[in-house]
């Protein structure tokens, strides 16, 4: 492929059930459409799904108490009516087999769960069936064919849903591809990397190969991997609930006796998951599913612990002899989970960029309906259902109060213990429940004063700092006044458009930076605000556009990208210098080294100063600014650093500071600056000092150039040369200050003494009381 030769009306990113269904619907309408995705679908839920077409088997009591939950149930009910014709049209010739693998669904209520979840949800399923006038039959669990649970997990009640079937997910995806190609669609076996856009509109989508597909409309339907593409448009990504993964494990089993049930057998949804279910497959096989673990990044391999848990549940709760069955394969799927647990459906704030994902557990079930409705919207036709409640750009949807969310989180967490067949002293559950309530309430308060994530995300956030940061980022962005989808909510208590003050925004940014582990969140927040806003008063109002810009910068800083690299400049000793990503960004601890150096030459007229490993020349220029009478020399080996240093030197000279001299040179070179031998009053150095292979913060290990950070196996390679060069350059009594890593404060004085050129070294601490630099004087 080559750019310019491939133009489409619509490009769909994602080749799971939703992406292929949308592509098929568009292709049948004679739209030029391409569907992107790797054939093995590493981030999709579809390939590992049980593919139950269950509108009511998925019902929970909590869904029925919220408007958005009821909308989703109504959609699922409508979708169930579309499946017979949908499957019929996928049968393109006589060789195509029936995709249905199960006739109806049995929902059982067993002794494993807890009443606050299982019994409530079982009743909610029954009540919903009655409300919608759908057929069901109460049955005696002992009469259910193939069900043979262990006595400790015996079912108490059961009902048969004759209209809730299941399909073979693998065959369904293959059939969708076949029908899509037959309708004239284009399948491209690559992942998208970014959205190409300009002037507020989509122009195309870039692929891993470098190809750019030209299109005015792109639909992100790649599940959890949609976030990768969305992040290429950060000003949009910050306004949309971030997508993470609900990683799940399922298994296909060859039954011991070659039999399988005629229907799906399942429990209600429980313990943060979609309930245990066994689905018949051809050839004496059954599908067993499925676990659900919140994971910020999609997983492609299964954890052994999850496999053991799943298989133990299946043979204990459904059929004892499954333990003697053959394990055909383990499957891994990634359900896309938005940070408020609700779908992302519709156009984003970037014209031509659409989303169709985040349905969490029912994307396959909803696929015929959503494909039809999204097609209508893309073609600017009237739609049959209103997707507006789930538009992507929104404040968090809050279907429950904080107290209700915390209660649900605690109950589901305890339920995981019962489903794992735990044995604990009789008084432990009540004690754990109390302290879990305290812990989750505190956690919710730490995340936001008003917004509360869904129970599974609240639980996961206590152990996952990346998820925590994502929630904080989204909540902070939502404070900018983006309207709440679907009506009133706690978001209505947030500042509305045009009412956000500088103080409000500063508080958000500090919290965002604090959660990201930024060392100086208040100072960095002030710098970001000043960069965008200038010098407004604390009660001045901030426009939505300016607030979004500040939040986008704060999100980058929370990833520990150096502040200097984000702003393109840094301050040291009252001097501002330009900083590129190829140069070490000066940091505030170096202020102490600078202060010591200036005090060491305070009584010397016309001092000569050398700054070794100068980088941006910030230290050298700060000396020249403070001491206009000084003769200052700055040295570096790296070409990018030298270019940056010379540009900064010229800028400061133009501003009236004393001109410094920038030298290209290596501190390991014995001939470096020989014309200054014995004439220098002060040598300052902030050299690379981290041992190679050390795991350090991304701020230094990932975002700074390696040559400015690492220095040999012990981190002292450059420091040794600095001591040697300084010993030659300094006059007797001349001063030396070297910045170094914390543990090296025990080592550097010994290196100074071993050189025979310096007196005793003295260690000094920085503003955070960390051992930061060592000083000495030439003998």
Helices and strands as residue ranges (DSSP letters): E 7-8, E 10-13, H 17-28, E 33-36, G 46-48, H 61-64, H 67-90, E 100-102, E 105-110, I 115-119, H 120-132, E 137-139, G 141-143, G 151-153, E 155-161, E 166-167, H 169-182, E 186-188, E 192-198, E 201-207, E 212-215, E 218-220, G 223-225, H 226-230, H 234-237, E 243-254, E 264-267, E 277-281, E 285-289, E 293-295, H 304-317, G 320-324, E 326-338, E 344-347, E 353-357, H 363-378, G 388-390, H 402-419, H 428-447, H 455-461, H 465-478, G 490-493, H 502-515, H 521-533, H 544-558, H 563-567, E 569-572, E 575-578, H 590-600, E 608-612, H 618-626, E 631-636, H 639-654, E 661-664, G 674-676, E 680-685, H 698-701, G 706-708, H 717-729, E 730-739, G 742-746, H 748-755, E 762-765, E 771-777
